Amino acid sequence: MATKTNSKIKSLAILAMLTALAIAADMFLRIPNIGGFLTYEPKDVIITIGAFIYNPFAGLIMSLVVCLVEMVTISSTGFIGLLMNFLASAMFVGVASIIYYRKKTMLRAIIGLLAGSVAMIAVMLLWNYIMTPIYMGVPREMVVGMIPTLLLPFNALKAGLNAALVLFLYKPVVTALRKSGLIPARESNDGENKKMNTIIMIIVSALAVATLLLVLLIFAKII
């Protein structure tokens, strides 16, 4: 019983540390004003590493905490910014970690990150199409014109860079944590969070599919 309690305390400590690092990356490693209103920050890299180590539910909680801290500290976009930041992180982190969590191999990590990137790009195209005219007070036709020239390239570059950084950093981070005894020699997929992760998998997958369909419908109308 004591061993299980100590393990949970260690897990919470690691998640808190990774969340703090993601907040620091969000605050100090951001590149703002890309195209006038877009911002790149590598917070999803650290959040995804946490989700890969533990589970998709942990990744979504980390995403929400980081986005909330961003909203009340450095963001000037309020609830709209919170919503869009969380949706972007939830899609990237959630889809990638769901695929990887089922079977932790390099191939699954790559497939998961690719799928997470596609889901994030689709979500951000959809929500920029919906919210940017409201937030910036510009015609929707202007946002449509931004999709191929700014929004799609930016989100594809952001997702690709974050995915590459996760692949580059995940193994060294996990190796260091194992050597320090903070996580087990092998992460096991015990059944403790299996039900919650299955629910998250269904929700995130449904959102991803619905978003992709909506984006396809929007592009069909544009073309």
Residue pairs with C-beta under 8 A, 6 or more apart in sequence:
7 184
10 182
10 183
11 54
11 183
13 182
14 50
14 53
14 177
14 182
14 183
15 50
15 54
15 58
15 61
15 62
18 46
18 47
18 49
18 50
18 62
19 47
19 50
19 62
19 65
19 66
21 46
22 43
22 44
22 46
22 47
22 50
22 62
22 66
23 43
23 65
23 66
23 69
23 70
25 41
25 42
25 43
25 45
25 46
26 41
26 43
26 66
26 69
26 70
26 74
27 70
27 73
27 74
29 41
29 42
30 39
30 40
30 41
30 74
31 39
31 40
31 41
32 39
33 39
34 40
34 154
35 146
35 150
35 154
37 132
37 136
38 150
38 151
38 154
40 154
40 158
40 161
42 161
42 162
42 165
43 66
43 89
44 63
44 88
44 89
44 92
44 93
44 162
45 162
45 165
45 166
45 169
47 59
47 62
47 63
47 66
47 89
47 93
48 59
48 92
48 93
48 96
48 97
48 113
48 116
48 162
48 166
49 166
49 169
49 170
49 173
49 174
50 58
50 59
50 62
51 58
51 59
51 60
51 62
51 93
51 94
51 96
51 97
51 101
52 96
52 97
52 100
52 101
52 104
52 109
52 166
52 170
53 174
53 177
53 183
53 187
54 187
55 97
55 101
55 193
55 196
55 197
56 93
56 94
56 97
56 98
56 101
56 197
56 200
56 201
56 204
57 193
57 196
57 197
57 200
59 93
59 94
59 97
60 90
60 93
60 94
60 200
62 93
63 86
63 89
63 90
63 93
64 86
66 89
67 82
67 85
67 86
67 89
68 82
70 81
70 82
70 85
71 77
71 78
71 79
71 81
71 82
71 85
75 81
75 82
75 85
77 84
77 135
80 131
80 134
80 135
83 127
83 131
84 124
84 127
84 128
84 131
87 123
87 124
87 127
88 120
88 123
88 124
90 204
91 116
91 119
91 120
91 122
91 123
91 204
91 207
91 208
91 211
92 116
92 117
92 119
92 120
92 159
92 162
93 116
94 116
94 119
94 200
94 204
95 112
95 115
95 116
95 119
95 120
95 204
95 205
95 208
96 109
96 112
96 113
96 115
96 116
96 163
96 166
97 112
97 116
98 112
98 197
98 200
98 201
98 204
98 205
99 108
99 111
99 112
99 115
99 116
100 108
100 109
100 112
101 189
101 197
102 108
102 189
104 187
104 189
109 166
109 167
109 170
110 167
113 163
113 166
113 167
114 163
116 159
116 163
117 156
117 159
117 160
117 162
117 163
118 159
118 212
119 204
119 208
119 211
119 212
120 155
120 158
120 159
121 152
121 155
121 156
121 159
122 208
122 211
122 212
122 215
123 207
123 208
123 211
124 151
124 155
125 147
125 151
125 152
125 155
125 215
125 218
126 211
126 214
126 215
126 218
128 143
128 146
128 147
128 151
129 140
129 143
129 144
129 147
129 218
132 138
132 143
132 146
133 139
133 140
133 142
133 143
143 151
144 222
147 222
174 183
177 183
178 184
178 185
